[in-house]
Amino acid sequence: MRKIVLIALVLLSGVLFTARLFYLQVYDASSDSLSQNSAIKVMYDYPQRGYMFDRNMKLLVSNQPSYDVMVIPRDVKPLDTLEFCGLLKITKEEFKEILHKARVYSPRLPSVVIPQLNKADYASLSEKMYKYEGFYIQRRSLREYQVDHSANVMGYIAEVNNAIIEKNPYYQMGELIGTAGVEKEYEEVLRGVKGVKYIQKDRFNRDIGPYKEGIFDTLPERGHDVQLTIDAVLQKYGEELMIHKRGGIVAIEPESGEILALVTAPSYDPSLLVGRDRSKNFTKLWYDTISKPLYDRVLMGEYPPGSPFKTLTALIGLHENVVDTLDTFACYHGYRYGNRTLGCHSHPSPLAMVGGIANSCNAYFCNVYKRIIDKYPNPREGIDHWREGLLSFGLGDFLGYDLPSGKRGNIPTSKYYNKIHDFPTHNWSSLATISNAIGQGEVLLTPMQMANFTAAIANRGYYYTPHVIKNVIGPDTIPQKFKEKHYTTVEPEHFKPVVEGMFQVYQRGTASSIQVPGIEICGKTGTAENFTKINGKRVQLTDHSIFVAFAPKDNPKIAIAVFVENGYWGSRWAGRIAGLMIEKYLKGEITRTDMEKYVLEGSLEAEYAKPYSGQPFSINR
């Protein structure tokens, strides 16, 4: 019996020893465990980030080598601080602060001391790094921009912060991540997978070679290249047209939802946010609170859409069966209600739908809007039915495009009007909201939403979600949601008179002076009132210039929205820019050189200075 017990004890000890050894060598050899092991140094090998190309495979952004000075705090030995700081071009106080932050982050893991050395600094420093134990130089790649435009589309990369690290343990202090634009939205596609090397250290903290002969080491995997929907030539041209102006341009291919151009103005050269001057340049851009070059006006700006919105009023009126294409309304220089008038410029009267659109008649669309709201037992139901139709065009909510930033715009609800009119204590009628008919009032849209509803009209009743990704090279796929049609609530047959009205805008209407030879363009001019607060008082500034269009009339290839802040009226700036962009895309050349000269040489800087100079504003009625 004793012999059996003894044998059992020996066998049990052997099993326990084997199990423990197996655990230590297999289960306890995970990357997390190895990174916490004080006898092992972790070294990362960073992959090349994926390139970006435009829709015609023109290279937009690639990579360039960069060198970071890194530190592992626990490995630091006494050193000549003054000499080292001189090499790093920082003060002794800055050096101490950097080391303190690195120790707080982790004594065992590497942190960045000086990021993004240039080749000259790297060459002079690398020869002397042997003198500074605990410090080393890490090679990685930075972005190298092949173009000086499209900054708002491509975005930029920046160092991760503590919040990102806590949320996503993939990242370590000092690593880079996409922070805006495509860089952010497609971060996991572009970044690749970093490689890892585990270095065994002896009891004197010296490197003695790869841990377990490198069986846990991994090679970096290069990020995927991406092809964008942007046309680089059109994008660059759009940014040139918007110099000395504020606003934006959105051009979409209606048959696919692909974004051809996405211009916000003013913008900046993307190369400013690369290299050791990145922080200084970013700070300068961030604190420019007047022109706001980091503010993407086409996605974040919410504006009254003005007269282009009248096309939607017409479509919903037809859908609600409160008007037909032959109904006419008289115009006496505007729409009068009570003691107020929504003024209108001189044009023939009375007008039916096509003429109403061509001449942008306020009286026509106010009458149609009033019929829509008054069709129902009370204006609350009318507003909600009106709103339902507009939501089907992608308004009043996020469109779901593949860019990180954006605003919803505003399509007001009956609850909103109940609140501001103190219902049921006070009742309200359709006239209380009549400004909505002409794209004023409480209606707000982003330029992206304006371009999207124009694409839906061009398609006679449907749209694709706008997007900037055309192809992920390698997996060769884009999200399914960008291939799905979104139908409006308006029946296809109702689009014909509205399209004809938009065509007549160019033939005999408000854009007749800016026609483009050889292209059948359907468009709509817009002038939107513009208010701001100066010294606490609500002040009316120079009106905004707005234009939406698509071309050709049949089988359209481009839909566009142009918004120019303080641009007076629709055809003055936005209409000209839209026509030039359409001709550039469809023909590849410009025949209306007179319009091009006017836009390229023109400036609105004096208008933007008026709130500060005290000069009077131009109010267009």
SULGIVEN-V299790 format. One line per field, one symbol per residue. psi: psi as a letter, one per 20 degrees, with the letter a starting at -180 (. if undefined). A space follows every 10 residues. Layout:
psi->???
This chain:
psi->ghhggggggg gggggggggg ggghhfhjkr hgghhipijp pppqoprpqq rpqahjkppg pbqqqqpppq qogiiprprn gggghhhilr rhghgggghg hghggphhqq qpgoqlqrhg hgghhhhjhh inqiqrpppr qrqopirjak hhghbrqrqq rhggghhoih qrpirqqpir bhhghkghgh hbpqqppppp qaijkqpjrp plkjiiqqqq pqqqqqprip ohgggggghg hjpkrqbrpp pqohiijpoh qnpppqbrph ihkqaijggg ggggggjnjg hmhionhhhh poqpibhhhh hhggghgghi kiqriipqpq pmkapppckq pnqqrprqqr qagghgghjl oggghhgggh hggihrhqhg hgghgghghh hijjqjrphj rlqhrrqhap oqrhhghhgh jlqjgprqah hijhhhhkkb cjppqqhghg hghhhhghjl jrrqpqqiph popehlqqqh hiipqoqrip qhiihghggg ghhighgjbi jhikqopjpo pprpqqopqo qrpokiqopp apqqpqpqrq qrgqlqippq pppopkjerg iggggggggg gghgghhjrp hmhggggggh iqqjhhghih ihijqqqoop .
